Amino acid sequence: MTELLHIKASPRADLSHSGKAAAGFIKALETHRPGLQVREIDVWQADLPAFDGPLLAAKYARLAGRFFTPQEAESWAAIEDLVQRLDAADAVLISTPMWNLSIPYRLKHYIDLVTQPGLSFRFDPQTGYTPLLRPRPVVAILASSGDFSEGPSWGRPDLATPYLRQALAFIGLGDADIVPVGPTAGKPEGVLAAAGKAQVQLAALAERLAGADA
């Protein structure tokens, strides 16, 4: 493993619980892989194109098997760049809060952009959907105000974990290791315990991933 892509989905940057946990994971990974290159995509700062107009037309052109117009080709090139940046990484780290039971809309936007026919998946009427990206280690840190370790939190379901697993597997990245950080609100001792538990899990993951790459 030489390159890690860190997709940051908290607008609070490194002040967030997911950001702090991610920093700890990266530090642990760098201990085992001193030459590791870490690239970042902050979904709140990145220029994520709106999925409409020529870009949407380009997707349907790809699905229909027709050539792009010059404007469609220019729009599609931005999508190809995002997918190439994702596919270039040896491992992927996603750090995100849970918003309204799921993930922030900017992270969903990014995932929608990189999930494209002919780039990250293909469809055949005979065989169905096939992912096109190669499997690689994927770690997703999911911070939430509630504790979902034993099921719903105060009646609220965790919709983020199953979505991330399915969405990432759909394009071929593999079965993600999802590490919860929660609760992030409430009694200080509970918040500290949750952060400590996540840190232990992430340290073990870092050692495992580095060892698998040895």
C-alpha atoms as an extended CHARMM CRD file, in Angstrom:
* protein
*
       214  EXT
         1         1  MET       CA              0.0000000000        0.0000000000        0.0000000000  PROA      1               0.0000000000
         2         2  THR       CA              1.4830000000        3.2810000000       -1.0870000000  PROA      2               0.0000000000
         3         3  GLU       CA             -1.5110000000        5.6050000000       -1.5260000000  PROA      3               0.0000000000
         4         4  LEU       CA             -4.5310000000        6.2460000000        0.6760000000  PROA      4               0.0000000000
         5         5  LEU       CA             -7.4480000000        8.3710000000       -0.5070000000  PROA      5               0.0000000000
         6         6  HSD       CA             -9.1920000000       10.1000000000        2.3870000000  PROA      6               0.0000000000
         7         7  ILE       CA            -12.7070000000       11.2780000000        1.5620000000  PROA      7               0.0000000000
         8         8  LYS       CA            -13.7060000000       13.8010000000        4.2050000000  PROA      8               0.0000000000
         9         9  ALA       CA            -17.4210000000       14.4160000000        4.6640000000  PROA      9               0.0000000000
        10        10  SER       CA            -17.6670000000       16.5470000000        7.7880000000  PROA      10              0.0000000000
        11        11  PRO       CA            -17.9400000000       20.3280000000        7.3080000000  PROA      11              0.0000000000
        12        12  ARG       CA            -16.2750000000       20.7010000000       10.7150000000  PROA      12              0.0000000000
        13        13  ALA       CA            -13.0360000000       19.3350000000        9.2650000000  PROA      13              0.0000000000
        14        14  ASP       CA            -10.5560000000       18.0650000000       11.8820000000  PROA      14              0.0000000000
        15        15  LEU       CA            -12.6840000000       19.3770000000       14.7710000000  PROA      15              0.0000000000
        16        16  SER       CA            -15.2670000000       16.6870000000       14.0670000000  PROA      16              0.0000000000
        17        17  HSD       CA            -15.4000000000       13.3300000000       15.8190000000  PROA      17              0.0000000000
        18        18  SER       CA            -15.0240000000       11.5190000000       12.5150000000  PROA      18              0.0000000000
        19        19  GLY       CA            -12.1090000000       13.7780000000       11.5540000000  PROA      19              0.0000000000
        20        20  LYS       CA            -10.2740000000       13.1580000000       14.8240000000  PROA      20              0.0000000000
        21        21  ALA       CA            -10.7580000000        9.4040000000       14.4960000000  PROA      21              0.0000000000
        22        22  ALA       CA             -9.5260000000        9.5510000000       10.8970000000  PROA      22              0.0000000000
        23        23  ALA       CA             -6.4010000000       11.4390000000       11.9490000000  PROA      23              0.0000000000
        24        24  GLY       CA             -5.6600000000        8.7230000000       14.5080000000  PROA      24              0.0000000000
        25        25  PHE       CA             -6.1490000000        5.9750000000       11.9230000000  PROA      25              0.0000000000
        26        26  ILE       CA             -3.8610000000        7.6750000000        9.4140000000  PROA      26              0.0000000000
        27        27  LYS       CA             -1.1860000000        8.1770000000       12.0700000000  PROA      27              0.0000000000
        28        28  ALA       CA             -1.3750000000        4.4840000000       13.0030000000  PROA      28              0.0000000000
        29        29  LEU       CA             -1.2030000000        3.4550000000        9.3530000000  PROA      29              0.0000000000
        30        30  GLU       CA              1.8040000000        5.7070000000        8.7380000000  PROA      30              0.0000000000
        31        31  THR       CA              3.5680000000        4.0090000000       11.6490000000  PROA      31              0.0000000000
        32        32  HSD       CA              3.4310000000        0.7530000000        9.6930000000  PROA      32              0.0000000000
        33        33  ARG       CA              3.8410000000        2.3880000000        6.2750000000  PROA      33              0.0000000000
        34        34  PRO       CA              6.1970000000        5.4020000000        6.6980000000  PROA      34              0.0000000000
        35        35  GLY       CA              6.1510000000        6.2180000000        2.9720000000  PROA      35              0.0000000000
        36        36  LEU       CA              2.3680000000        6.2510000000        2.7090000000  PROA      36              0.0000000000
        37        37  GLN       CA              0.9670000000        9.0350000000        0.5270000000  PROA      37              0.0000000000
        38        38  VAL       CA             -2.3460000000       10.4340000000        1.7210000000  PROA      38              0.0000000000
        39        39  ARG       CA             -4.5180000000       12.3200000000       -0.7530000000  PROA      39              0.0000000000
        40        40  GLU       CA             -7.6730000000       14.0880000000        0.3800000000  PROA      40              0.0000000000
        41        41  ILE       CA            -11.0150000000       14.9120000000       -1.1550000000  PROA      41              0.0000000000
        42        42  ASP       CA            -13.0100000000       17.2160000000        1.0810000000  PROA      42              0.0000000000
        43        43  VAL       CA            -16.5090000000       16.9560000000       -0.3510000000  PROA      43              0.0000000000
        44        44  TRP       CA            -17.3610000000       20.3770000000        1.0800000000  PROA      44              0.0000000000
        45        45  GLN       CA            -14.4660000000       22.0460000000       -0.7380000000  PROA      45              0.0000000000
        46        46  ALA       CA            -14.2520000000       19.9460000000       -3.8980000000  PROA      46              0.0000000000
        47        47  ASP       CA            -15.8040000000       21.1570000000       -7.1290000000  PROA      47              0.0000000000
        48        48  LEU       CA            -18.4970000000       18.5080000000       -7.5020000000  PROA      48              0.0000000000
        49        49  PRO       CA            -20.4570000000       19.2150000000      -10.6900000000  PROA      49              0.0000000000
        50        50  ALA       CA            -24.2370000000       19.3500000000      -10.6090000000  PROA      50              0.0000000000
        51        51  PHE       CA            -25.6950000000       16.2290000000      -12.1580000000  PROA      51              0.0000000000
        52        52  ASP       CA            -27.9090000000       17.8870000000      -14.7190000000  PROA      52              0.0000000000
        53        53  GLY       CA            -27.8130000000       19.3590000000      -18.2220000000  PROA      53              0.0000000000
        54        54  PRO       CA            -24.9320000000       18.1090000000      -20.4110000000  PROA      54              0.0000000000
        55        55  LEU       CA            -23.6350000000       15.7890000000      -17.6930000000  PROA      55              0.0000000000
        56        56  LEU       CA            -26.9540000000       13.9950000000      -17.3700000000  PROA      56              0.0000000000
        57        57  ALA       CA            -27.2480000000       13.8910000000      -21.1630000000  PROA      57              0.0000000000
        58        58  ALA       CA            -23.7610000000       12.3450000000      -21.3340000000  PROA      58              0.0000000000
        59        59  LYS       CA            -24.7820000000        9.5670000000      -18.9670000000  PROA      59              0.0000000000
        60        60  TYR       CA            -27.7850000000        8.6850000000      -21.1090000000  PROA      60              0.0000000000
        61        61  ALA       CA            -25.6170000000        8.8830000000      -24.2250000000  PROA      61              0.0000000000
        62        62  ARG       CA            -23.2640000000        6.3550000000      -22.6270000000  PROA      62              0.0000000000
        63        63  LEU       CA            -26.1980000000        4.1060000000      -21.7220000000  PROA      63              0.0000000000
        64        64  ALA       CA            -27.6090000000        4.3700000000      -25.2540000000  PROA      64              0.0000000000
        65        65  GLY       CA            -24.2190000000        3.7260000000      -26.8610000000  PROA      65              0.0000000000
        66        66  ARG       CA            -24.1410000000        6.9700000000      -28.8630000000  PROA      66              0.0000000000
        67        67  PHE       CA            -21.2500000000        9.3790000000      -29.2490000000  PROA      67              0.0000000000
        68        68  PHE       CA            -20.9640000000       12.4140000000      -27.0050000000  PROA      68              0.0000000000
        69        69  THR       CA            -21.5110000000       15.9130000000      -28.2510000000  PROA      69              0.0000000000
        70        70  PRO       CA            -18.5230000000       18.2210000000      -27.5280000000  PROA      70              0.0000000000
        71        71  GLN       CA            -20.3650000000       19.7010000000      -24.5240000000  PROA      71              0.0000000000
        72        72  GLU       CA            -21.2730000000       16.2590000000      -23.1890000000  PROA      72              0.0000000000
        73        73  ALA       CA            -17.6860000000       15.0630000000      -23.6130000000  PROA      73              0.0000000000
        74        74  GLU       CA            -16.3700000000       18.0490000000      -21.6530000000  PROA      74              0.0000000000
        75        75  SER       CA            -18.8480000000       17.4210000000      -18.8360000000  PROA      75              0.0000000000
        76        76  TRP       CA            -18.1130000000       13.6910000000      -18.7570000000  PROA      76              0.0000000000
        77        77  ALA       CA            -14.3760000000       14.3480000000      -18.4760000000  PROA      77              0.0000000000
        78        78  ALA       CA            -14.9170000000       15.7770000000      -14.9770000000  PROA      78              0.0000000000
        79        79  ILE       CA            -16.6120000000       12.5280000000      -13.9540000000  PROA      79              0.0000000000
        80        80  GLU       CA            -13.8250000000       10.4390000000      -15.4700000000  PROA      80              0.0000000000
        81        81  ASP       CA            -11.2980000000       12.4330000000      -13.4430000000  PROA      81              0.0000000000
        82        82  LEU       CA            -13.1620000000       11.7570000000      -10.1740000000  PROA      82              0.0000000000
        83        83  VAL       CA            -13.3720000000        8.0330000000      -10.9080000000  PROA      83              0.0000000000
        84        84  GLN       CA             -9.7030000000        7.8560000000      -11.9200000000  PROA      84              0.0000000000
        85        85  ARG       CA             -8.6460000000        9.5870000000       -8.7080000000  PROA      85              0.0000000000
        86        86  LEU       CA            -10.6800000000        7.0840000000       -6.7250000000  PROA      86              0.0000000000
        87        87  ASP       CA             -9.3880000000        4.0860000000       -8.6680000000  PROA      87              0.0000000000
        88        88  ALA       CA             -5.7520000000        5.1840000000       -8.3420000000  PROA      88              0.0000000000
        89        89  ALA       CA             -5.7940000000        4.7070000000       -4.5580000000  PROA      89              0.0000000000
        90        90  ASP       CA             -4.5540000000        1.4900000000       -2.9450000000  PROA      90              0.0000000000
        91        91  ALA       CA             -6.9600000000        2.0100000000       -0.0480000000  PROA      91              0.0000000000
        92        92  VAL       CA             -9.8550000000        4.3350000000        0.7270000000  PROA      92              0.0000000000
        93        93  LEU       CA            -10.7930000000        6.0320000000        3.9890000000  PROA      93              0.0000000000
        94        94  ILE       CA            -14.1530000000        7.7560000000        4.3970000000  PROA      94              0.0000000000
        95        95  SER       CA            -14.7700000000        9.8690000000        7.4920000000  PROA      95              0.0000000000
        96        96  THR       CA            -18.3230000000       11.1010000000        7.8870000000  PROA      96              0.0000000000
        97        97  PRO       CA            -20.9420000000       12.0680000000       10.4150000000  PROA      97              0.0000000000
        98        98  MET       CA            -24.4020000000       10.5700000000       10.3890000000  PROA      98              0.0000000000
        99        99  TRP       CA            -27.0250000000       13.1140000000        9.3750000000  PROA      99              0.0000000000
       100       100  ASN       CA            -30.7130000000       12.3640000000        9.7420000000  PROA      100             0.0000000000
       101       101  LEU       CA            -30.0620000000        8.6050000000        9.9700000000  PROA      101             0.0000000000
       102       102  SER       CA            -27.8690000000        8.5660000000        6.8320000000  PROA      102             0.0000000000
       103       103  ILE       CA            -24.9020000000       10.4250000000        5.3200000000  PROA      103             0.0000000000
       104       104  PRO       CA            -24.4290000000       14.1280000000        4.4530000000  PROA      104             0.0000000000
       105       105  TYR       CA            -25.7960000000       15.1330000000        1.0760000000  PROA      105             0.0000000000
       106       106  ARG       CA            -22.3680000000       16.1730000000       -0.2040000000  PROA      106             0.0000000000
       107       107  LEU       CA            -20.9980000000       12.6660000000        0.3600000000  PROA      107             0.0000000000
       108       108  LYS       CA            -24.0550000000       11.2020000000       -1.3750000000  PROA      108             0.0000000000
       109       109  HSD       CA            -23.3910000000       13.6400000000       -4.2320000000  PROA      109             0.0000000000
       110       110  TYR       CA            -19.8010000000       12.3970000000       -4.5450000000  PROA      110             0.0000000000
       111       111  ILE       CA            -20.8860000000        8.7480000000       -4.5270000000  PROA      111             0.0000000000
       112       112  ASP       CA            -23.5360000000        9.4770000000       -7.1660000000  PROA      112             0.0000000000
       113       113  LEU       CA            -20.9110000000       11.1280000000       -9.3740000000  PROA      113             0.0000000000
       114       114  VAL       CA            -18.4390000000        8.2170000000       -9.2370000000  PROA      114             0.0000000000
       115       115  THR       CA            -21.1500000000        5.5900000000       -9.7750000000  PROA      115             0.0000000000
       116       116  GLN       CA            -21.3690000000        5.7300000000      -13.5530000000  PROA      116             0.0000000000
       117       117  PRO       CA            -21.9220000000        3.2500000000      -16.3970000000  PROA      117             0.0000000000
       118       118  GLY       CA            -18.7790000000        2.2670000000      -18.2400000000  PROA      118             0.0000000000
       119       119  LEU       CA            -16.5790000000        3.8050000000      -15.5550000000  PROA      119             0.0000000000
       120       120  SER       CA            -17.3780000000        2.0780000000      -12.2700000000  PROA      120             0.0000000000
       121       121  PHE       CA            -20.0700000000       -0.4350000000      -13.2930000000  PROA      121             0.0000000000
       122       122  ARG       CA            -21.6500000000       -1.9720000000      -16.3610000000  PROA      122             0.0000000000
       123       123  PHE       CA            -25.0290000000       -3.5240000000      -17.0390000000  PROA      123             0.0000000000
       124       124  ASP       CA            -25.8690000000       -6.4910000000      -19.2400000000  PROA      124             0.0000000000
       125       125  PRO       CA            -29.4900000000       -7.6660000000      -19.6260000000  PROA      125             0.0000000000
       126       126  GLN       CA            -28.2380000000      -11.2420000000      -19.4340000000  PROA      126             0.0000000000
       127       127  THR       CA            -25.9580000000      -10.9890000000      -16.4290000000  PROA      127             0.0000000000
       128       128  GLY       CA            -27.1100000000       -7.8340000000      -14.6330000000  PROA      128             0.0000000000
       129       129  TYR       CA            -24.7550000000       -5.3550000000      -12.9740000000  PROA      129             0.0000000000
       130       130  THR       CA            -20.9990000000       -5.8580000000      -12.7880000000  PROA      130             0.0000000000
       131       131  PRO       CA            -18.6350000000       -3.6050000000      -10.7810000000  PROA      131             0.0000000000
       132       132  LEU       CA            -15.6430000000       -2.2820000000      -12.7070000000  PROA      132             0.0000000000
       133       133  LEU       CA            -13.3470000000       -0.9630000000       -9.9670000000  PROA      133             0.0000000000
       134       134  ARG       CA            -10.8580000000       -3.3380000000       -8.3840000000  PROA      134             0.0000000000
       135       135  PRO       CA            -11.3570000000       -4.4310000000       -4.7710000000  PROA      135             0.0000000000
       136       136  ARG       CA             -9.1720000000       -2.7280000000       -2.1870000000  PROA      136             0.0000000000
       137       137  PRO       CA             -9.2880000000       -1.9990000000        1.5570000000  PROA      137             0.0000000000
       138       138  VAL       CA            -12.0140000000        0.4900000000        2.4410000000  PROA      138             0.0000000000
       139       139  VAL       CA            -12.5020000000        1.9260000000        5.9240000000  PROA      139             0.0000000000
       140       140  ALA       CA            -15.4830000000        4.1380000000        6.7360000000  PROA      140             0.0000000000
       141       141  ILE       CA            -15.5740000000        6.0220000000       10.0340000000  PROA      141             0.0000000000
       142       142  LEU       CA            -19.1630000000        6.8910000000       10.9450000000  PROA      142             0.0000000000
       143       143  ALA       CA            -19.7070000000        9.3160000000       13.8170000000  PROA      143             0.0000000000
       144       144  SER       CA            -23.1670000000        9.7470000000       15.3170000000  PROA      144             0.0000000000
       145       145  SER       CA            -24.7440000000       11.3070000000       18.3600000000  PROA      145             0.0000000000
       146       146  GLY       CA            -26.4210000000        7.9890000000       19.1740000000  PROA      146             0.0000000000
       147       147  ASP       CA            -25.1610000000        4.5220000000       20.0370000000  PROA      147             0.0000000000
       148       148  PHE       CA            -26.2270000000        2.0180000000       17.3690000000  PROA      148             0.0000000000
       149       149  SER       CA            -24.0060000000       -0.8340000000       18.5640000000  PROA      149             0.0000000000
       150       150  GLU       CA            -26.9970000000       -2.9030000000       19.6750000000  PROA      150             0.0000000000
       151       151  GLY       CA            -29.5320000000       -1.7560000000       17.1060000000  PROA      151             0.0000000000
       152       152  PRO       CA            -31.6630000000        1.3770000000       16.7850000000  PROA      152             0.0000000000
       153       153  SER       CA            -30.8090000000        4.3300000000       19.0170000000  PROA      153             0.0000000000
       154       154  TRP       CA            -33.9160000000        5.6550000000       20.7550000000  PROA      154             0.0000000000
       155       155  GLY       CA            -35.9450000000        4.1060000000       17.9670000000  PROA      155             0.0000000000
       156       156  ARG       CA            -33.8040000000        5.6250000000       15.1980000000  PROA      156             0.0000000000
       157       157  PRO       CA            -32.3540000000        3.1990000000       12.6240000000  PROA      157             0.0000000000
       158       158  ASP       CA            -28.8500000000        3.4300000000       11.1950000000  PROA      158             0.0000000000
       159       159  LEU       CA            -29.4080000000        3.7700000000        7.4370000000  PROA      159             0.0000000000
       160       160  ALA       CA            -25.8700000000        4.9940000000        6.7380000000  PROA      160             0.0000000000
       161       161  THR       CA            -24.0340000000        1.7170000000        7.4010000000  PROA      161             0.0000000000
       162       162  PRO       CA            -26.0170000000       -0.5030000000        5.0000000000  PROA      162             0.0000000000
       163       163  TYR       CA            -26.0310000000        2.2190000000        2.3620000000  PROA      163             0.0000000000
       164       164  LEU       CA            -22.2590000000        2.6660000000        2.4390000000  PROA      164             0.0000000000
       165       165  ARG       CA            -21.6730000000       -1.1030000000        2.3110000000  PROA      165             0.0000000000
       166       166  GLN       CA            -23.9500000000       -1.5740000000       -0.6850000000  PROA      166             0.0000000000
       167       167  ALA       CA            -22.9330000000        1.5800000000       -2.5800000000  PROA      167             0.0000000000
       168       168  LEU       CA            -19.2050000000        0.8780000000       -2.3030000000  PROA      168             0.0000000000
       169       169  ALA       CA            -19.5650000000       -2.8050000000       -3.1560000000  PROA      169             0.0000000000
       170       170  PHE       CA            -21.7410000000       -1.9300000000       -6.1680000000  PROA      170             0.0000000000
       171       171  ILE       CA            -18.8010000000       -0.2320000000       -7.8930000000  PROA      171             0.0000000000
       172       172  GLY       CA            -16.3380000000       -2.9220000000       -6.8170000000  PROA      172             0.0000000000
       173       173  LEU       CA            -14.3810000000       -1.4220000000       -3.9390000000  PROA      173             0.0000000000
       174       174  GLY       CA            -15.0900000000       -4.4180000000       -1.7360000000  PROA      174             0.0000000000
       175       175  ASP       CA            -16.6000000000       -5.0150000000        1.6710000000  PROA      175             0.0000000000
       176       176  ALA       CA            -15.9750000000       -1.8870000000        3.7270000000  PROA      176             0.0000000000
       177       177  ASP       CA            -14.8750000000       -1.9840000000        7.3540000000  PROA      177             0.0000000000
       178       178  ILE       CA            -17.2460000000        0.4780000000        9.0040000000  PROA      178             0.0000000000
       179       179  VAL       CA            -16.1320000000        1.7800000000       12.3760000000  PROA      179             0.0000000000
       180       180  PRO       CA            -18.7790000000        3.6070000000       14.4210000000  PROA      180             0.0000000000
       181       181  VAL       CA            -17.9410000000        6.4850000000       16.7270000000  PROA      181             0.0000000000
       182       182  GLY       CA            -20.8670000000        7.0410000000       19.0120000000  PROA      182             0.0000000000
       183       183  PRO       CA            -22.3750000000        8.4160000000       21.0440000000  PROA      183             0.0000000000
       184       184  THR       CA            -20.7250000000       11.7640000000       20.3740000000  PROA      184             0.0000000000
       185       185  ALA       CA            -23.2290000000       13.5760000000       22.6020000000  PROA      185             0.0000000000
       186       186  GLY       CA            -24.3770000000       13.0500000000       26.1570000000  PROA      186             0.0000000000
       187       187  LYS       CA            -22.3810000000       12.2250000000       29.2600000000  PROA      187             0.0000000000
       188       188  PRO       CA            -18.6690000000       13.0030000000       28.7920000000  PROA      188             0.0000000000
       189       189  GLU       CA            -17.6090000000        9.5690000000       30.0240000000  PROA      189             0.0000000000
       190       190  GLY       CA            -19.7960000000        7.9080000000       27.4050000000  PROA      190             0.0000000000
       191       191  VAL       CA            -18.4140000000       10.1010000000       24.6260000000  PROA      191             0.0000000000
       192       192  LEU       CA            -14.8200000000        9.3950000000       25.6860000000  PROA      192             0.0000000000
       193       193  ALA       CA            -15.5020000000        5.6680000000       25.9060000000  PROA      193             0.0000000000
       194       194  ALA       CA            -16.9640000000        5.6210000000       22.3910000000  PROA      194             0.0000000000
       195       195  ALA       CA            -13.9680000000        7.5120000000       20.9870000000  PROA      195             0.0000000000
       196       196  GLY       CA            -11.5770000000        5.1580000000       22.7770000000  PROA      196             0.0000000000
       197       197  LYS       CA            -13.3620000000        2.0750000000       21.4730000000  PROA      197             0.0000000000
       198       198  ALA       CA            -13.1820000000        3.3990000000       17.9170000000  PROA      198             0.0000000000
       199       199  GLN       CA             -9.5000000000        4.2170000000       18.3290000000  PROA      199             0.0000000000
       200       200  VAL       CA             -8.7440000000        0.6270000000       19.3730000000  PROA      200             0.0000000000
       201       201  GLN       CA            -10.6680000000       -0.7450000000       16.3810000000  PROA      201             0.0000000000
       202       202  LEU       CA             -8.9260000000        1.6130000000       13.9930000000  PROA      202             0.0000000000
       203       203  ALA       CA             -5.4640000000        0.8210000000       15.3560000000  PROA      203             0.0000000000
       204       204  ALA       CA             -6.1360000000       -2.8860000000       14.8330000000  PROA      204             0.0000000000
       205       205  LEU       CA             -7.4140000000       -2.1970000000       11.3320000000  PROA      205             0.0000000000
       206       206  ALA       CA             -4.3110000000       -0.1670000000       10.4830000000  PROA      206             0.0000000000
       207       207  GLU       CA             -2.0690000000       -2.9990000000       11.6240000000  PROA      207             0.0000000000
       208       208  ARG       CA             -4.1150000000       -5.5590000000        9.7070000000  PROA      208             0.0000000000
       209       209  LEU       CA             -4.1640000000       -3.5780000000        6.4850000000  PROA      209             0.0000000000
       210       210  ALA       CA             -0.4440000000       -2.8510000000        6.6600000000  PROA      210             0.0000000000
       211       211  GLY       CA              0.2730000000       -6.5100000000        7.3620000000  PROA      211             0.0000000000
       212       212  ALA       CA             -1.8650000000       -7.6970000000        4.4590000000  PROA      212             0.0000000000
       213       213  ASP       CA              0.1320000000       -5.4490000000        2.1510000000  PROA      213             0.0000000000
       214       214  ALA       CA              3.5160000000       -6.6240000000        3.4230000000  PROA      214             0.0000000000
